[in-house]
Amino acid sequence: MPEQEQEQEQQLQGQEQRQPHEQGRRRAPRTAWAAQAGVFLTVALAAAGMCGALQPATGIPPEVLQLTQFGPAVAVAAVALLWPGRIRQRLAGTLPTRERAGAAAGRRAALLLTPVLITALCAGGSLLTSGSLPVTGPRAFAHPFALVVAAQLLGACAEEIGWRCYLQPLLRTRFGPVTASALVGVVWGLWHVPVLAQEPAFAAGFLLATTAMSVILGLALEGVRSNRLLLAGGFHTLINLGMLYVTDETAAATAPMLLLGAASLAAALPWIAAARRTAHAAPDKIIVTTAPGAR
């Protein structure tokens, strides 16, 4: 009996000695997650500020391309330099790959039709509230429409490689799809610092819009394992073009921005309902590969 008690005591001591190391291993992914998110957000904000300061010197009109949009792309590059072993998993599915056609094809189509719905809701709301629709013709700008579209897509992809291709999968390792998407949307909205200088109702409408649109993008891309960057960039571009040519959300007016927020929320509700119906489906491959401890 004394020998058995001594063996049990030695086993307990060994477990106590191993426990801090095991706890450290469990805590390490959480620390790494927080560090990566912190570095990404800090660099994205700083890089956007510097790019915005350089905009006047370049002579590029803001309605064609805003250089601040390259902030998230710079942040992804910074994170890749600091954590090169994880960046490939984080960006899984960003570029086109061979993917079996299926339900994801329908989700892609629905995703790209949603900005059209949001713009239509904004236009309808404007007609109901003001009796007019401030449509801007493609010839109103000094630059060809094709150039504006290409530049808008470039800028949108520079943002989306950070928001939806990197930060969204990173937050999905800790949160559910709706929560992670909403958090990205809040960060996305707050990243537009000049918006916060507007009156509170304008800023609230803008934050509601970015959060709702981020939930749409996050849920739509949850099951898509290929070409995520172009899909998110295409959605973003269509929203920007709708704001630029069809409605008046680009002006510093409160009513159009509140309409954009309400329209985005209305468009997000069907996506949330659909996500609840498929909540028990198999986990997304990208989330599995980027989960803590994945190799």
C-alpha positions as CSV (number, residue, x, y, z in Angstrom):
1,M,0.0,0.0,0.0
2,P,2.7,2.6,0.8
3,E,4.3,1.8,-2.5
4,Q,1.0,2.4,-4.3
5,E,0.5,5.6,-2.5
6,Q,4.0,6.8,-3.4
7,E,3.3,6.0,-7.1
8,Q,0.0,7.9,-7.0
9,E,1.8,10.9,-5.4
10,Q,4.5,10.8,-8.1
11,Q,1.8,10.7,-10.8
12,L,0.0,13.7,-9.3
13,Q,3.2,15.6,-9.1
14,G,3.9,14.8,-12.7
15,Q,0.5,16.0,-13.7
16,E,0.9,19.2,-11.8
17,Q,4.3,19.8,-13.5
18,R,2.8,19.1,-17.0
19,Q,-0.3,21.2,-16.4
20,P,1.2,24.7,-16.8
21,H,2.9,23.6,-20.0
22,E,-0.4,22.2,-21.3
23,Q,-2.2,25.3,-20.3
24,G,0.4,27.3,-22.1
25,R,-0.1,25.3,-25.2
26,R,-3.8,25.9,-25.0
27,R,-3.4,29.6,-24.4
28,A,-0.8,30.1,-27.1
29,P,-3.3,30.0,-30.0
30,R,-5.5,32.6,-28.3
31,T,-2.4,34.9,-27.7
32,A,-1.4,34.4,-31.4
33,W,-4.9,35.2,-32.5
34,A,-5.0,38.4,-30.5
35,A,-1.6,39.4,-31.7
36,Q,-2.4,38.8,-35.4
37,A,-5.6,40.8,-35.1
38,G,-4.0,43.6,-33.3
39,V,-1.1,43.9,-35.8
40,F,-3.5,43.7,-38.7
41,L,-5.8,46.4,-37.5
42,T,-3.0,48.7,-36.4
43,V,-1.2,48.5,-39.8
44,A,-4.5,48.8,-41.7
45,L,-5.4,52.0,-40.0
46,A,-1.9,53.5,-40.2
47,A,-1.4,52.5,-43.9
48,A,-4.8,53.9,-44.8
49,G,-3.9,57.2,-43.2
50,M,-0.7,57.4,-45.1
51,C,-2.2,56.5,-48.4
52,G,-5.0,59.1,-47.9
53,A,-2.3,61.7,-47.2
54,L,-0.6,60.8,-50.5
55,Q,-3.8,60.9,-52.5
56,P,-3.7,64.7,-53.4
57,A,-0.1,64.3,-54.6
58,T,-1.0,61.5,-57.0
59,G,-3.8,63.5,-58.8
60,I,-6.1,60.4,-58.7
61,P,-9.7,61.6,-58.3
62,P,-11.4,60.0,-55.2
63,E,-14.5,59.1,-57.2
64,V,-12.2,56.9,-59.4
65,L,-10.0,55.3,-56.7
66,Q,-9.4,56.1,-53.0
67,L,-5.9,55.1,-52.0
68,T,-7.0,54.5,-48.4
69,Q,-8.5,51.2,-49.7
70,F,-5.0,49.7,-49.9
71,G,-4.6,49.9,-46.1
72,P,-6.0,46.4,-45.4
73,A,-3.8,44.9,-48.2
74,V,-0.7,46.4,-46.7
75,A,-1.8,45.0,-43.3
76,V,-2.1,41.5,-44.8
77,A,1.4,41.8,-46.1
78,A,2.7,42.9,-42.7
79,V,1.0,39.9,-41.0
80,A,2.4,37.6,-43.6
81,L,6.0,38.8,-42.8
82,L,5.4,38.2,-39.0
83,W,3.5,34.9,-39.2
84,P,4.5,33.4,-42.6
85,G,3.6,29.9,-41.4
86,R,-0.1,30.7,-41.0
87,I,-0.8,33.2,-43.8
88,R,-1.5,30.5,-46.4
89,Q,-4.1,28.8,-44.2
90,R,-5.7,32.2,-43.3
91,L,-6.0,33.1,-47.0
92,A,-7.3,29.7,-48.1
93,G,-9.8,30.0,-50.9
94,T,-8.9,33.6,-51.7
95,L,-7.9,32.9,-55.3
96,P,-9.7,30.8,-58.0
97,T,-9.3,27.1,-57.6
98,R,-11.0,24.0,-59.0
99,E,-14.2,23.6,-57.0
100,R,-17.1,21.2,-57.6
101,A,-20.2,23.0,-58.7
102,G,-23.1,22.8,-56.2
103,A,-24.9,24.9,-53.6
104,A,-21.9,27.3,-53.6
105,A,-22.8,28.4,-57.1
106,G,-26.2,29.5,-56.1
107,R,-24.7,31.3,-53.1
108,R,-22.3,33.2,-55.4
109,A,-25.2,34.4,-57.6
110,A,-27.3,35.4,-54.6
111,L,-24.3,37.3,-53.2
112,L,-23.7,39.3,-56.3
113,L,-27.4,40.1,-56.7
114,T,-27.7,41.4,-53.1
115,P,-26.0,44.8,-53.9
116,V,-28.6,45.3,-56.7
117,L,-31.3,44.7,-54.1
118,I,-29.7,47.1,-51.6
119,T,-29.4,49.8,-54.3
120,A,-33.0,49.2,-55.4
121,L,-34.3,49.5,-51.8
122,C,-32.3,52.7,-51.4
123,A,-33.7,54.1,-54.6
124,G,-37.3,53.1,-53.6
125,G,-36.8,54.6,-50.2
126,S,-35.5,57.9,-51.7
127,L,-38.5,58.1,-54.0
128,L,-40.9,57.5,-51.1
129,T,-39.3,60.0,-48.7
130,S,-38.2,62.8,-51.0
131,G,-40.1,62.1,-54.2
132,S,-36.9,62.2,-56.2
133,L,-33.9,60.1,-57.1
134,P,-30.6,61.8,-57.6
135,V,-29.3,59.6,-60.4
136,T,-25.8,60.5,-61.7
137,G,-25.1,59.7,-65.4
138,P,-21.9,57.9,-66.3
139,R,-20.9,61.0,-68.3
140,A,-21.1,63.2,-65.3
141,F,-17.4,62.4,-64.5
142,A,-14.5,63.3,-66.6
143,H,-13.3,59.7,-66.7
144,P,-14.6,56.8,-68.8
145,F,-17.2,54.6,-67.0
146,A,-15.0,51.5,-67.7
147,L,-12.1,53.1,-66.0
148,V,-14.2,53.9,-62.9
149,V,-15.5,50.3,-62.7
150,A,-12.0,48.8,-63.0
151,A,-10.5,51.2,-60.4
152,Q,-13.4,50.6,-58.1
153,L,-12.9,46.8,-58.4
154,L,-9.2,47.2,-57.7
155,G,-9.8,49.3,-54.6
156,A,-12.5,47.0,-53.4
157,C,-10.3,43.9,-53.7
158,A,-7.5,45.7,-51.9
159,E,-9.9,46.1,-49.0
160,E,-11.5,42.7,-49.1
161,I,-8.3,40.7,-49.1
162,G,-8.0,42.1,-45.6
163,W,-11.6,42.2,-44.3
164,R,-13.2,39.1,-45.8
165,C,-10.2,37.0,-46.9
166,Y,-8.0,37.4,-43.8
167,L,-9.8,39.0,-40.8
168,Q,-13.1,37.0,-41.3
169,P,-11.4,33.6,-41.2
170,L,-9.2,34.7,-38.3
171,L,-12.2,35.7,-36.2
172,R,-14.1,32.6,-37.2
173,T,-11.6,30.5,-35.2
174,R,-13.1,32.1,-32.1
175,F,-16.6,33.2,-33.0
176,G,-19.7,31.9,-34.8
177,P,-20.3,33.1,-38.4
178,V,-22.8,35.9,-37.6
179,T,-20.8,37.2,-34.6
180,A,-17.5,37.1,-36.5
181,S,-19.1,38.8,-39.5
182,A,-20.7,41.5,-37.4
183,L,-17.4,42.2,-35.6
184,V,-15.6,42.6,-39.0
185,G,-18.4,44.9,-40.1
186,V,-18.0,47.2,-37.1
187,V,-14.2,47.3,-37.6
188,W,-14.8,48.0,-41.3
189,G,-17.1,50.9,-40.4
190,L,-14.8,52.4,-37.8
191,W,-11.9,52.1,-40.1
192,H,-13.6,54.8,-42.2
193,V,-12.5,57.4,-39.7
194,P,-13.8,60.5,-41.6
195,V,-17.3,59.1,-41.3
196,L,-17.1,59.4,-37.5
197,A,-16.7,63.1,-37.9
198,Q,-20.2,63.4,-39.4
199,E,-23.3,63.9,-37.3
200,P,-24.2,60.9,-35.1
201,A,-27.2,59.8,-37.2
202,F,-25.0,59.7,-40.3
203,A,-22.3,57.7,-38.6
204,A,-24.9,55.3,-37.1
205,G,-26.4,54.7,-40.6
206,F,-23.0,54.0,-42.0
207,L,-22.1,51.6,-39.2
208,L,-25.4,49.8,-39.6
209,A,-24.7,49.4,-43.3
210,T,-21.2,48.1,-43.0
211,T,-22.2,45.7,-40.2
212,A,-25.2,44.3,-42.2
213,M,-23.2,44.0,-45.4
214,S,-20.4,42.3,-43.6
215,V,-22.9,39.7,-42.2
216,I,-24.1,39.1,-45.8
217,L,-20.6,38.7,-47.1
218,G,-19.5,36.5,-44.1
219,L,-22.5,34.2,-44.4
220,A,-22.3,34.0,-48.2
221,L,-18.6,33.1,-48.2
222,E,-19.0,30.6,-45.4
223,G,-19.3,27.7,-47.8
224,V,-17.3,29.1,-50.7
225,R,-13.8,27.6,-51.0
226,S,-12.6,29.3,-54.2
227,N,-12.4,32.9,-55.6
228,R,-13.5,34.5,-52.3
229,L,-11.5,37.7,-53.1
230,L,-13.2,38.4,-56.4
231,L,-16.7,37.6,-55.0
232,A,-16.2,39.9,-52.0
233,G,-14.6,42.6,-54.3
234,G,-17.4,42.3,-56.8
235,F,-20.1,42.8,-54.0
236,H,-18.1,45.8,-52.7
237,T,-17.7,47.3,-56.2
238,L,-21.4,47.0,-57.0
239,I,-22.3,48.7,-53.7
240,N,-19.8,51.5,-54.4
241,L,-21.1,52.0,-58.0
242,G,-24.7,52.1,-56.7
243,M,-23.8,54.7,-54.2
244,L,-21.9,56.7,-56.8
245,Y,-24.3,56.6,-59.7
246,V,-27.8,55.6,-58.5
247,T,-28.3,57.0,-55.0
248,D,-26.8,59.8,-53.0
249,E,-25.0,58.0,-50.1
250,T,-21.6,59.5,-51.2
251,A,-22.8,62.9,-50.2
252,A,-22.6,63.9,-46.5
253,A,-26.4,63.8,-46.1
254,T,-28.0,61.9,-43.3
255,A,-31.2,60.6,-44.9
256,P,-29.5,58.7,-47.8
257,M,-27.1,57.1,-45.4
258,L,-29.9,56.0,-43.1
259,L,-31.7,54.5,-46.1
260,L,-28.5,52.6,-46.9
261,G,-28.3,51.2,-43.4
262,A,-31.9,50.2,-43.4
263,A,-31.7,48.6,-46.9
264,S,-28.6,46.7,-45.9
265,L,-30.2,45.4,-42.8
266,A,-33.3,44.3,-44.7
267,A,-31.1,42.5,-47.2
268,A,-29.1,40.7,-44.4
269,L,-32.2,39.2,-42.7
270,P,-32.8,36.5,-45.4
271,W,-29.1,35.5,-45.1
272,I,-29.3,35.2,-41.4
273,A,-32.5,33.1,-41.6
274,A,-30.9,30.8,-44.1
275,A,-27.8,30.4,-41.9
276,R,-29.9,29.4,-39.0
277,R,-31.5,26.7,-41.1
278,T,-28.1,25.2,-42.1
279,A,-26.5,25.7,-38.7
280,H,-26.0,22.0,-38.2
281,A,-24.3,21.5,-41.6
282,A,-20.7,20.2,-41.9
283,P,-18.1,22.8,-40.8
284,D,-16.5,24.9,-43.6
285,K,-13.2,23.6,-44.8
286,I,-11.5,27.0,-44.5
287,I,-12.6,27.3,-40.8
288,V,-11.3,23.8,-40.1
289,T,-7.9,24.5,-41.6
290,T,-7.5,27.8,-39.7
291,A,-8.7,26.6,-36.4
292,P,-6.3,26.7,-33.4
293,G,-4.0,23.7,-33.4
294,A,-4.6,22.9,-37.1
295,R,-1.5,21.8,-39.0
